[in-house]
Structures are given as structure tokens and as C-alpha cells.
Amino acid sequence: MTAMRNYFRTILDQLSDGQDTSGGSLRQMVLNLKYDYDEGRLSAIGLVLSALEKFPSEFVDEYAQMFFLPLVLQLVNDDSKACREKCAGALSRLLCRASTDVVKRLYEYSLRWSTGSKQIQRTSLQVFGIFVDSNVEFLKHGDTASSLVDRLSGFLEVSDKDSWEIPYFALLCLAKLVTPFPSLLLHHAETWDGVIENLDHTHVWVKLAASRLLESCITPLDHESLDEDIFLIVRQGSLFQLARALCRQIAIGETEQSTELIQHVIKNLTWVAQAMMHNPELCFSKNVVEPKEKKPLKWLMTRLSQVAKPKDKRIRDAVFKCFAAFCHVGGEDLVRPHLELLLEPLHRSILESEGMKDAAGNTKLSEEATLARDVMNMLEECCDSTEEFLKAYAAVKTRAQDKKIQRKEESTSQAVVDPEAATSRKIKKHQQERKRRKRKIEERRNNRGGTQKRHHL
């Protein structure tokens, strides 16, 4: 530490006495950012960061551009995550210590970069995020923050589904604006068109960033009394678009899902369901003829029930947890009118797990069926009486039994009318049964801690 202080004192003395008018020592410091090895680059970035902290403000202003551009290039191009994070820290420190005029000049660089090629646009978006993190006061001048939101909104258009970096970094920057400007984004309707569109993006990081942004903005709102200027009011129909996009997020394949994403989806859907219950008119666009019966909440419950039909544990777990969240926050008003719709997938899951046994031969429910039973108990607690719940559950059981009888009759009829199609259907059924048995064997092997097949000699 003493050696570093002496080094900085020497540089300052040289700059003050005019011995280093070209800033050669500082240039050498910047050139070291391109060192071949990670450890060397980290040390060089650390030296620059220390210089930005120790130098007087007038020196920071004078040599701000000399540090800014190399640090930005290193932030974008460095392969090391640690180096990128330290570059971001150095840039943040520079923007904190520089004067308003210097910060404005550096911000104008970023604005010009945002109109360049895709790679340069990505660079500008990363730098915009650092501006938000480090110098919020600058963004509060005039309409700087509002114009930044408008600019970021233009990067949310999903013209190429394979291009994920630009919308991803734009969403990250918008999320950083939520804390210092809590109501700013809610009043930019155009921004939310892009956010809702990116909920369906093919890249899981983009979906996750959009879901995080949505949660941070809408969940603090009172769903019973919404401000007239927010996007849900200005763009009527947005609430339905949100619900539809969130349902698609639950129904997507396993490769496009993550545990964190599902958690955000459940929180967002819970708020959306409550908003649908209190503001059903917001689900219909002004230029669309509204149906006589406005029941968007029933549509949501029906859609979730349909999503849980396939035998997919991850999807069913997400839907069942949504039902549990509805019980927790909505209680009677949200759940009771749609009790049978919620019970159908729960009953199906429990019915499919019947007959399962553990290694000792005892009856055992799967984790999915156990969750289904827990959710059913929560639904029962939301009812006025046990009789009300049992009546709805009996109707679901009867309907399921009737469908089973109908399928059996159709299968028997098909065997007579079209024997080839019936044979093909039987073959397909046997193949699915083999896959199911194989999956159950693998699950049991994993439960007992085995990772490989047993080979008998």
C-alpha cells in the first residue's frame, strides 16, 4: 500500500510540474489492460481503479477519456468474468468522480454508439447500465431518464429470435431504472409491448430478464385501484396478453425453463389473476367487440388446467404451485368459482400415481401426487364447508370416469370399423407403456442412490 501511494505521488508530481505533459505514465497504465494473462489484467485494472479513487477530481476530469474508452473496450471484449466485473467497477468509479460536464460528454459517446452496428449497440447498452448504477443524479436532469427509456425500448423488438444479447442487456438496464424511477417505466406503454414480447423469447436469459422486470414493476401495485396512466390502462388488452405469455412460459420445454424463471412466473401470474378478478375489462382491447360474459379469469384457470394435462412433472409442479399461490392470496373469491377447473389436473395426477410402490412393495405416492394432495387440502380450506368441496370433487371424478368409458367405447368401435388404425393405436400405447416403465425404473434407481444398471453374473 505504501509503495502504491508513493507511485501515485510520483505520477501526480510529474503531472503537476509539467514533467509528463503527455500523460505517458497514465498511458502505460492503460496499455497494461491488454496484458495476456488474467492475473496481469486484473492487477492493471486494479491499478486504474486505485488511480481513479486517489487522484484529485481535476485530474480525473482531464484524463477521463483516456481511461473511459480502453475500459469500455476491455469490458466488452475480455474473456474473463472477473476482469469484466472489475472493469465495470472502474467505469462506475470514473463516472462517480467525474464532473457533470464530463459525464455528459461520456454519455453522448454511448448515445452515438447505440446507433451503430449490433456489436457497438451491445456495448452502449452495457455502458448505459453502468451509468444508471453509478450516477443516477445525472439521469434526473431534465428528461434524460425518460429519453433513455425510449431509446432502450427500441432494442426490445424481437426481429431475430436467435439474437438475444441486445434485448437481454436492454432489459437489464431497464430493470436498473426501476429503483430510482419506480413509476417511470409503468407510464411508457411502448416499452411494455417489447417486454411482453420478450416473455416468449427463445433464449431463457431473455425470458428471465423480462420476467424479473415485470415482477419488480407490477407486484408492488394495488390490483384493485390501478393508476389511469399505467400501461395496463393505456393499452387495454395488455393484461390478457400478459396472462397468455406467462401461461406459455409454464408450458415451454424443459430446455427453455429454469427454477428461477418458474418462481417469477408464479408470482407474476398470481398478481395477474388478482388483477383479472378486479379489472376484467382491462383484458379486452378497445377495437375488439367484447363478449357478453367477461370471464377472463375463467379463461386463465381453464388454460392452466389444460397446460397440466401432459405427463410432465416440471409443468405440473409449476401449475400446482400457481394454484397454491391463488389459494394463499385470493382465498374464496379467486378460487371457489373455479374449483372444478382446479381440481381436474390435481385429480388426474393422483389417479395416475395409484399403483406405484416403493422398493419394499409399499404403496407410495410420487412427489407430484403428494404436491397435488397438499394443494387439494388448501382448496378445501378455501371452501365454506367440506360438503361444497366434496360435491365439486365428486363432479370431477364423475366427469373423468365418463371420459374413460367414452374412450373405451370409441376404442372398441374403432377396432371394428378401422382395425388397422386400432392396431396402430395399440402399438403406440405399448411403446408409451415401455417408456413409462423404463422411466419408473430409472427413478427408483436414482432414489436408492444408484447411477448405473446392475449387471447380474
Phi, psi and omega per residue, in radians:
M1 nan -0.708 3.121
T2 -1.127 -0.720 3.131
A3 -1.102 -0.666 3.140
M4 -1.184 -0.712 3.117
R5 -1.091 -0.722 3.109
N6 -1.111 -0.656 3.139
Y7 -1.131 -0.795 3.115
F8 -1.128 -0.651 3.137
R9 -1.128 -0.642 3.120
T10 -1.145 -0.773 3.126
I11 -1.100 -0.759 3.141
L12 -1.101 -0.718 3.123
D13 -1.102 -0.721 3.134
Q14 -1.126 -0.724 3.141
L15 -1.204 -0.667 -3.115
S16 -1.229 -0.675 -3.103
D17 -1.437 -0.062 -3.128
G18 1.378 0.207 -3.142
Q19 -1.316 -0.381 -3.124
D20 -2.242 1.170 -3.053
T21 -1.184 -0.461 -3.116
S22 -1.545 -0.075 -3.114
G23 1.199 0.652 -3.095
G24 -1.062 -0.670 3.139
S25 -1.123 -0.689 3.119
L26 -1.223 -0.643 3.103
R27 -1.099 -0.705 3.104
Q28 -1.121 -0.643 3.102
M29 -1.070 -0.711 -3.137
V30 -1.252 -0.679 3.132
L31 -1.077 -0.510 3.141
N32 -1.175 -0.216 3.098
L33 -1.134 -0.356 -3.103
K34 -1.672 0.335 -3.142
Y35 -1.009 2.586 -3.021
D36 -1.161 -0.674 -3.014
Y37 -1.746 2.615 -3.088
D38 -1.012 -0.766 -3.081
E39 -1.087 -0.665 3.119
G40 -1.169 -0.724 3.126
R41 -1.165 -0.684 3.092
L42 -1.057 -0.736 3.114
S43 -1.117 -0.718 -3.138
A44 -1.142 -0.742 3.116
I45 -1.145 -0.692 3.091
G46 -1.075 -0.650 3.100
L47 -1.146 -0.749 3.097
V48 -1.090 -0.742 3.137
L49 -1.087 -0.739 3.108
S50 -1.117 -0.682 3.115
A51 -1.103 -0.732 3.139
L52 -1.168 -0.456 3.109
E53 -1.441 -0.592 -3.014
K54 -1.603 -0.540 -3.064
F55 -1.174 2.587 3.027
P56 -1.093 2.755 -3.068
S57 -1.039 -0.633 -3.110
E58 -1.148 -0.599 3.098
F59 -1.249 -0.649 3.099
V60 -1.077 -0.756 3.119
D61 -1.106 -0.721 -3.062
E62 -1.176 -0.664 -3.045
Y63 -1.929 0.359 -3.100
A64 -1.072 -0.777 -3.122
Q65 -1.150 -0.601 3.124
M66 -1.073 -0.605 3.128
F67 -1.521 -0.633 -2.973
F68 -1.099 -0.951 -3.049
L69 -1.098 -0.826 3.104
P70 -1.085 -0.649 3.130
L71 -1.163 -0.661 3.100
V72 -1.128 -0.781 3.122
L73 -1.073 -0.713 3.140
Q74 -1.194 -0.649 3.108
L75 -1.034 -0.692 -3.050
V76 -1.451 -0.611 -2.948
N77 -1.799 -0.247 -3.067
D78 -1.236 2.368 3.141
D79 -1.369 -0.367 -3.068
S80 -1.522 2.216 3.109
K81 -1.107 -0.694 3.141
A82 -1.096 -0.700 3.119
C83 -1.165 -0.711 3.129
R84 -1.105 -0.738 -3.139
E85 -1.131 -0.673 -3.135
K86 -1.248 -0.599 3.053
C87 -1.087 -0.745 3.110
A88 -1.079 -0.677 3.096
G89 -1.129 -0.701 3.122
A90 -1.166 -0.732 3.100
L91 -1.115 -0.703 3.120
S92 -1.089 -0.725 3.126
R93 -1.150 -0.682 3.109
L94 -1.064 -0.794 -3.120
L95 -1.224 -0.454 3.089
C96 -1.264 -0.668 -3.012
R97 -1.586 -0.380 -3.105
A98 -1.262 2.712 3.109
S99 -1.254 2.919 -3.103
T100 -1.074 -0.687 -3.131
D101 -1.124 -0.715 3.129
V102 -1.184 -0.755 3.121
V103 -1.060 -0.709 3.119
K104 -1.091 -0.705 3.141
R105 -1.157 -0.718 3.110
L106 -1.190 -0.612 3.114
Y107 -1.148 -0.634 3.100
E108 -1.128 -0.590 3.026
Y109 -1.008 -0.828 -3.107
S110 -1.100 -0.669 3.109
L111 -1.084 -0.714 3.124
R112 -1.176 -0.661 3.133
W113 -1.122 -0.543 -3.084
S114 -1.171 -0.157 3.107
T115 -1.829 0.124 -3.088
G116 -1.575 -2.668 3.124
S117 -1.212 3.016 -3.087
K118 -1.069 -0.686 -3.140
Q119 -1.144 -0.715 3.130
I120 -1.229 -0.604 3.077
Q121 -1.101 -0.718 3.104
R122 -1.073 -0.688 3.101
T123 -1.068 -0.803 -3.123
S124 -1.084 -0.657 -3.128
L125 -1.162 -0.682 3.089
Q126 -1.140 -0.694 -3.138
V127 -1.212 -0.664 3.074
F128 -0.985 -0.729 3.121
G129 -1.069 -0.656 3.118
I130 -1.211 -0.649 3.057
F131 -1.017 -0.783 -3.131
V132 -1.120 -0.719 -3.118
D133 -1.159 -0.641 -2.901
S134 -1.811 -0.467 -3.022
N135 -2.511 1.230 -3.136
V136 -1.147 -0.590 -3.112
E137 -1.032 -0.622 3.112
F138 -1.129 -0.677 -3.122
L139 -1.236 -0.324 -3.136
K140 -1.399 -0.154 3.129
H141 -1.300 2.158 3.085
G142 1.040 -2.365 -3.128
D143 -1.876 0.503 -3.106
T144 -1.022 -0.815 -3.113
A145 -1.149 -0.754 -3.128
S146 -1.117 -0.733 3.119
S147 -1.176 -0.555 3.086
L148 -1.157 -0.712 3.105
V149 -1.084 -0.747 3.111
D150 -1.062 -0.713 -3.130
R151 -1.186 -0.741 3.136
L152 -1.144 -0.584 -3.139
S153 -1.059 -0.572 3.132
G154 -1.157 -0.347 -3.131
F155 -1.571 -0.027 -3.105
L156 -1.556 -0.141 3.134
E157 -1.183 2.172 -3.066
V158 -1.629 1.408 3.103
S159 -1.441 -0.545 3.136
D160 -2.230 1.920 -3.084
K161 -1.112 -0.434 -3.131
D162 -1.395 -0.288 3.130
S163 -1.588 1.864 -3.019
W164 -1.947 -0.380 -2.985
E165 -1.165 -0.752 -3.081
I166 -1.132 -0.917 3.086
P167 -1.103 -0.544 3.141
Y168 -1.116 -0.884 -3.116
F169 -1.214 -0.539 3.066
A170 -1.132 -0.738 3.118
L171 -1.152 -0.678 3.099
L172 -1.080 -0.748 -3.141
C173 -1.147 -0.725 3.097
L174 -1.091 -0.658 3.125
A175 -1.123 -0.596 3.119
K176 -1.211 -0.394 -3.136
L177 -1.406 -0.224 -3.047
V178 -1.141 -0.758 -3.081
T179 -1.169 -0.895 3.135
P180 -1.287 -0.443 -3.122
F181 -2.269 1.268 -2.987
P182 -1.067 -0.547 -3.085
S183 -1.777 -0.093 -3.044
L184 -1.109 -0.855 -3.063
L185 -1.181 -0.613 -3.084
L186 -1.094 -0.403 -3.103
H187 -1.709 0.099 3.062
H188 -1.833 1.563 -3.067
A189 -1.087 -0.646 -3.120
E190 -1.083 -0.609 3.129
T191 -1.062 -0.719 -3.054
W192 -1.297 -0.380 2.989
D193 -1.039 -0.757 3.130
G194 -1.254 -0.664 3.134
V195 -1.094 -0.810 3.141
I196 -1.105 -0.667 3.116
E197 -1.112 -0.653 -3.109
N198 -1.360 -0.152 2.991
L199 -1.132 -0.374 3.136
D200 -1.799 0.196 -3.107
H201 -1.098 2.627 -3.109
T202 -1.260 -0.415 -3.097
H203 -1.574 2.267 -3.045
V204 -1.135 -0.547 3.133
W205 -1.135 -0.681 3.138
V206 -1.181 -0.779 3.098
K207 -1.017 -0.747 -3.112
L208 -1.153 -0.747 3.129
A209 -1.112 -0.729 3.118
A210 -1.144 -0.682 -3.138
S211 -1.181 -0.705 3.101
R212 -1.074 -0.812 -3.133
L213 -1.067 -0.764 3.134
L214 -1.063 -0.809 -3.115
E215 -1.091 -0.761 -3.098
S216 -1.152 -0.424 -3.100
C217 -1.624 -0.720 -2.992
I218 -1.642 -0.560 -3.050
T219 -1.124 -0.509 3.064
P220 -1.279 -0.217 -3.067
L221 -1.320 2.596 3.027
D222 -1.442 1.937 -3.041
H223 -1.209 -0.234 3.138
E224 -1.489 -0.531 -3.132
S225 -2.354 1.633 -3.097
L226 -1.616 2.530 3.103
D227 -1.129 2.461 -3.047
E228 -1.198 -0.324 -3.050
D229 -1.685 -0.039 -3.097
I230 -1.372 2.868 -2.987
F231 -1.105 -0.505 -3.134
L232 -1.150 -0.496 3.103
I233 -1.533 -0.784 -3.095
V234 -1.117 -0.778 3.125
R235 -1.834 1.389 -3.134
Q236 -1.110 2.383 -3.009
G237 1.852 -0.251 -3.132
S238 -1.141 -0.582 -3.132
L239 -1.111 -0.719 3.086
F240 -1.175 -0.706 3.102
Q241 -1.056 -0.686 3.091
L242 -1.080 -0.861 -3.118
A243 -1.037 -0.756 -3.113
R244 -1.139 -0.731 3.138
A245 -1.166 -0.669 3.134
L246 -1.193 -0.640 3.070
C247 -1.123 -0.661 3.101
R248 -1.155 -0.587 3.107
Q249 -1.104 -0.633 3.101
I250 -1.222 -0.637 -3.008
A251 -1.463 -0.086 -3.084
I252 -1.243 2.933 -3.120
G253 -1.198 2.863 -3.076
E254 -1.077 -0.582 -3.094
T255 -1.189 -0.388 -3.116
E256 -1.779 0.137 -3.118
Q257 -1.932 2.833 2.979
S258 -2.643 2.784 -3.127
T259 -1.069 -0.724 3.139
E260 -1.130 -0.706 3.129
L261 -1.064 -0.782 -3.125
I262 -1.105 -0.644 3.116
Q263 -1.088 -0.740 3.103
H264 -1.165 -0.689 3.137
V265 -1.070 -0.756 -3.125
I266 -1.095 -0.774 3.134
K267 -1.132 -0.745 -3.136
N268 -1.162 -0.757 -3.134
L269 -1.143 -0.606 3.113
T270 -1.095 -0.756 3.104
W271 -1.178 -0.743 -3.122
V272 -1.083 -0.702 3.130
A273 -1.086 -0.732 3.115
Q274 -1.155 -0.703 3.112
A275 -1.137 -0.661 3.089
M276 -1.101 -0.655 -3.114
M277 -1.165 -0.702 -3.079
H278 -1.580 -0.408 -3.090
N279 -2.338 1.090 -3.089
P280 -1.094 -0.446 -3.106
E281 -1.182 -0.361 -3.129
L282 -1.299 -0.165 -3.121
C283 -1.492 -0.079 -3.071
F284 -2.068 2.284 3.126
S285 -1.253 2.656 -3.103
K286 -1.140 -0.551 -3.082
N287 -1.603 0.229 3.107
V288 -2.034 2.361 3.119
V289 -1.180 2.155 -3.093
E290 -1.327 2.493 3.082
P291 -1.210 2.796 -3.135
K292 -1.104 -0.667 3.130
E293 -1.854 2.010 3.099
K294 -1.549 1.721 3.129
K295 -2.298 1.062 3.132
P296 -1.137 -0.538 3.132
L297 -1.158 -0.645 3.069
K298 -1.122 -0.659 3.082
W299 -1.057 -0.760 -3.129
L300 -1.080 -0.795 -3.135
M301 -1.133 -0.680 3.110
T302 -1.141 -0.733 -3.130
R303 -1.111 -0.770 3.127
L304 -1.133 -0.648 3.102
S305 -1.122 -0.670 3.116
Q306 -1.240 -0.654 3.134
V307 -1.061 -0.574 -3.089
A308 -1.465 0.073 -3.124
K309 -1.173 -0.844 -3.116
P310 -1.090 2.649 -3.137
K311 -1.397 1.303 3.127
D312 -2.205 1.937 -3.030
K313 -1.052 -0.748 -3.078
R314 -1.120 -0.765 -3.132
I315 -1.169 -0.790 -3.117
R316 -1.116 -0.709 3.105
D317 -1.030 -0.738 -3.137
A318 -1.120 -0.767 -3.133
V319 -1.147 -0.765 -3.116
F320 -1.130 -0.634 3.100
K321 -1.203 -0.560 3.018
C322 -1.073 -0.800 3.121
F323 -1.036 -0.731 3.133
A324 -1.118 -0.693 3.107
A325 -1.140 -0.674 3.088
F326 -1.056 -0.752 3.124
C327 -1.087 -0.680 -3.051
H328 -1.206 -0.744 -3.027
V329 -1.728 -0.540 -3.022
G330 -1.680 -0.530 -3.137
G331 1.055 -2.388 -3.009
E332 -1.129 -0.807 -3.022
D333 -1.110 -0.635 -3.072
L334 -1.461 -0.600 -2.959
V335 -1.748 -0.798 -2.966
R336 -1.007 -0.723 -3.132
P337 -1.135 -0.269 -3.075
H338 -2.158 0.533 -3.023
L339 -1.033 -0.798 -3.088
E340 -1.153 -0.650 3.108
L341 -1.086 -0.654 -3.140
L342 -1.323 -0.558 -3.094
L343 -1.300 -0.487 -3.065
E344 -0.980 -0.983 -3.137
P345 -1.173 -0.528 3.110
L346 -1.149 -0.790 3.118
H347 -1.120 -0.690 -3.138
R348 -1.087 -0.739 -3.138
S349 -1.120 -0.750 3.132
I350 -1.167 -0.695 -3.129
L351 -1.116 -0.699 -3.120
E352 -1.219 -0.414 -3.118
S353 -1.532 -0.139 3.126
E354 -1.116 2.437 -3.125
G355 1.652 -0.171 3.104
M356 -1.272 2.452 3.134
K357 -2.348 2.641 3.110
D358 -1.471 -3.019 -3.070
A359 -1.107 -0.480 -3.128
A360 -1.503 -0.053 3.121
G361 1.583 0.106 3.129
N362 -1.479 2.621 3.111
T363 -1.114 2.362 -3.056
K364 -2.480 2.303 3.054
L365 -1.558 2.514 3.079
S366 -1.233 2.885 3.101
E367 -1.041 -0.674 3.131
E368 -1.100 -0.789 -3.133
A369 -1.192 -0.608 3.089
T370 -1.104 -0.748 3.077
L371 -1.091 -0.702 3.124
A372 -1.064 -0.731 3.115
R373 -1.114 -0.735 3.129
D374 -1.075 -0.715 3.137
V375 -1.181 -0.661 3.098
M376 -1.077 -0.654 3.091
N377 -1.114 -0.665 3.097
M378 -1.160 -0.673 3.102
L379 -1.127 -0.675 3.131
E380 -1.111 -0.658 3.121
E381 -1.161 -0.439 3.129
C382 -1.369 -0.232 -3.115
C383 -1.488 2.733 3.120
D384 -1.173 -0.592 -3.104
S385 -2.582 2.820 3.087
T386 -1.123 -0.588 -3.133
E387 -1.079 -0.687 3.124
E388 -1.079 -0.763 3.134
F389 -1.150 -0.799 -3.105
L390 -1.113 -0.606 3.121
K391 -1.138 -0.774 3.120
A392 -1.152 -0.715 -3.125
Y393 -1.159 -0.675 3.105
A394 -1.109 -0.671 3.111
A395 -1.135 -0.670 3.116
V396 -1.156 -0.773 3.122
K397 -1.071 -0.778 -3.135
T398 -1.080 -0.748 3.140
R399 -1.134 -0.690 3.115
A400 -1.137 -0.701 3.124
Q401 -1.159 -0.720 3.118
D402 -1.083 -0.717 3.116
K403 -1.131 -0.648 3.130
K404 -1.142 -0.760 3.108
I405 -1.114 -0.712 3.138
Q406 -1.109 -0.741 3.104
R407 -1.105 -0.663 3.136
K408 -1.164 -0.707 3.116
E409 -1.149 -0.711 3.111
E410 -1.124 -0.665 3.123
S411 -1.150 -0.732 3.117
T412 -1.129 -0.733 3.131
S413 -1.131 -0.678 -3.122
Q414 -1.159 -0.610 -3.137
A415 -1.077 -0.506 3.128
V416 -1.495 -0.799 -3.048
V417 -1.325 -0.774 -3.069
D418 -2.380 1.431 -3.060
P419 -1.108 -0.549 3.133
E420 -1.146 -0.777 3.117
A421 -1.126 -0.646 3.117
A422 -1.139 -0.720 3.118
T423 -1.114 -0.770 3.115
S424 -1.062 -0.669 3.138
R425 -1.166 -0.688 3.112
K426 -1.128 -0.733 3.125
I427 -1.070 -0.780 3.130
K428 -1.099 -0.665 3.136
K429 -1.145 -0.721 3.129
H430 -1.150 -0.657 3.102
Q431 -1.117 -0.737 3.105
Q432 -1.134 -0.643 3.127
E433 -1.156 -0.682 3.090
R434 -1.104 -0.736 3.112
K435 -1.106 -0.687 -3.136
R436 -1.128 -0.760 3.126
R437 -1.112 -0.711 3.117
K438 -1.091 -0.719 3.121
R439 -1.126 -0.699 3.130
K440 -1.147 -0.673 3.117
I441 -1.109 -0.748 3.128
E442 -1.136 -0.653 3.105
E443 -1.127 -0.744 3.126
R444 -1.137 -0.680 3.117
R445 -1.101 -0.722 3.132
N446 -1.192 -0.629 -3.135
N447 -1.150 -0.575 3.136
R448 -1.576 0.066 3.042
G449 1.628 0.030 3.122
G450 -1.421 2.572 3.139
T451 -2.097 -0.245 -3.116
Q452 -2.270 2.795 3.089
K453 -1.157 2.573 3.038
R454 -1.470 2.306 3.116
H455 -1.926 2.042 -3.110
H456 -1.529 2.330 3.128
L457 -1.484 nan nan
